[in-house]
Amino acid sequence: VPLEARLDFASAVRRADVLLSHLECVPSTASLARGYGKPLVVVCHNTHLPTFRHMAAGQTALAVYNSLWMQAEAELFFAEYP
């Protein structure tokens, strides 16, 4: 359920087993995941700095990279910013 859909997103979060997000929706979805105690899965498909910062800022249980080079970039980022 996209946050911008103006549906009862919080109700959907309460019923969910896991939350999935990417790009600009990660910060708000991570906040809801923390608040409701839900695991968060983040899909990462670019190397823009916010991708890693947002993914690392909270409740991320699993990061899914779209390529091996994305995984390598993430490993470099997290080696520098644990």
C-alpha positions as CSV (number, residue, x, y, z in Angstrom):
1,V,0.0,0.0,0.0
2,P,1.8,3.2,-1.1
3,L,1.8,5.8,1.7
4,E,0.7,8.4,-0.9
5,A,-2.5,6.4,-1.7
6,R,-4.1,8.1,1.3
7,L,-5.5,4.8,2.4
8,D,-5.4,3.7,6.0
9,F,-1.8,2.8,5.8
10,A,-1.4,2.3,9.6
11,S,-4.2,-0.3,9.5
12,A,-2.4,-2.2,6.8
13,V,0.8,-2.0,8.8
14,R,-0.9,-3.5,11.8
15,R,-2.1,-6.5,9.7
16,A,1.3,-7.0,7.9
17,D,3.9,-9.6,8.8
18,V,6.7,-7.5,7.2
19,L,7.0,-4.1,5.5
20,L,8.6,-3.6,2.2
21,S,9.9,-0.2,0.9
22,H,12.4,1.5,-1.4
23,L,13.6,5.0,-2.4
24,E,11.9,8.0,-0.8
25,C,9.4,5.8,1.1
26,V,12.0,4.2,3.3
27,P,12.2,6.8,6.1
28,S,8.4,6.8,6.7
29,T,8.1,3.1,6.3
30,A,11.0,2.5,8.7
31,S,9.4,4.7,11.3
32,L,6.2,2.7,11.0
33,A,8.1,-0.6,11.2
34,R,9.8,0.6,14.4
35,G,6.6,1.9,15.9
36,Y,4.6,-1.3,15.2
37,G,7.5,-3.7,15.8
38,K,7.5,-5.1,12.2
39,P,10.5,-6.2,10.2
40,L,11.5,-4.0,7.3
41,V,12.7,-5.1,3.9
42,V,14.4,-2.5,1.8
43,V,14.9,-2.8,-2.0
44,C,18.1,-1.0,-3.0
45,H,18.7,-0.3,-6.7
46,N,20.9,2.8,-6.8
47,T,24.0,4.0,-5.1
48,H,22.7,7.5,-4.1
49,L,23.8,8.1,-0.5
50,P,20.3,8.4,0.9
51,T,19.7,4.8,-0.2
52,F,22.2,3.5,2.3
53,R,21.6,6.1,5.0
54,H,17.8,5.5,5.0
55,M,18.3,1.7,4.9
56,A,20.7,1.8,7.8
57,A,18.7,4.2,10.0
58,G,16.4,1.8,11.7
59,Q,14.6,-1.5,11.6
60,T,15.9,-3.0,8.4
61,A,15.8,-6.8,8.7
62,L,16.8,-7.5,5.1
63,A,18.3,-5.4,2.3
64,V,17.7,-6.7,-1.3
65,Y,20.2,-5.4,-3.8
66,N,19.4,-5.5,-7.5
67,S,23.0,-6.5,-8.5
68,L,26.3,-7.6,-7.2
69,W,27.8,-4.2,-7.8
70,M,25.1,-2.7,-5.5
71,Q,26.0,-5.2,-2.9
72,A,29.7,-4.3,-3.2
73,E,28.8,-0.6,-2.9
74,A,26.8,-1.3,0.2
75,E,29.7,-3.3,1.7
76,L,32.0,-0.3,1.1
77,F,29.5,2.1,2.7
78,F,29.0,0.0,5.8
79,A,32.7,-0.6,6.2
80,E,33.2,3.1,6.4
81,Y,30.0,3.9,8.4
82,P,29.2,0.9,10.6
